[in-house]
Amino acid sequence: MFTTLRLYLLRASYFMMFLFLTTQILPQVILRGTQYPHMSGVARALLAALGLLALLGIRYPIRMLPILLFELAWKAIWVFAIGLPLRMAHQLDAGQAQTLIDCSFGVVLCLIVIPWPYVMDTYVRAAGDRWKRVTDDLMDNQSCQHYDLFVPDIQARRR
């Protein structure tokens, strides 16, 4: 379903996230964590955790797609809600200008490497997970026998 090239592109994306976030952000959080203003510290801790989770994406590039979707979402939100309005108002400072470039690059990269047909099939078109507890009458249906693996107390109630 996925070409080898696509898997390598995904792995390279996760590796870049891991490399940057764990070499640039994680040391800052560890060494200067208490010196940051509240939300700045929260944002840096979140990015550090994202970098560590990206390591799993190298091994499981398809299973960890939500990490890339999150990366795309936050960067696109920053570009369109903060970066571009500041630029249009001629109020970007040097740091914000660099962040606008970096985030714009990240948005384009994510749009290229994410396998959109798979995302649509898996996260949009596929049926969602159930909301209610599995009951005995549902378990009598042959198509639901695999729920026994996840709900062991139902097997015990049947005896």
Buried (B, 14 or more C-beta within 10 A) or exposed (E): EEEEEBEEBBBBBBBEBBEBBBEEBBEBBEEEEEEBEEEEBEBBBBBBBBBEBBBBBBEEBBEBBEBBBBBBEBBBEBBEEBBBEBBEEEEBEEEBEEBBEBBBEBBEBBEEBBBEEBBEEEEEEEEEEEEEEBEEEBBEEEEBEEBEEEBEEBEEEEE
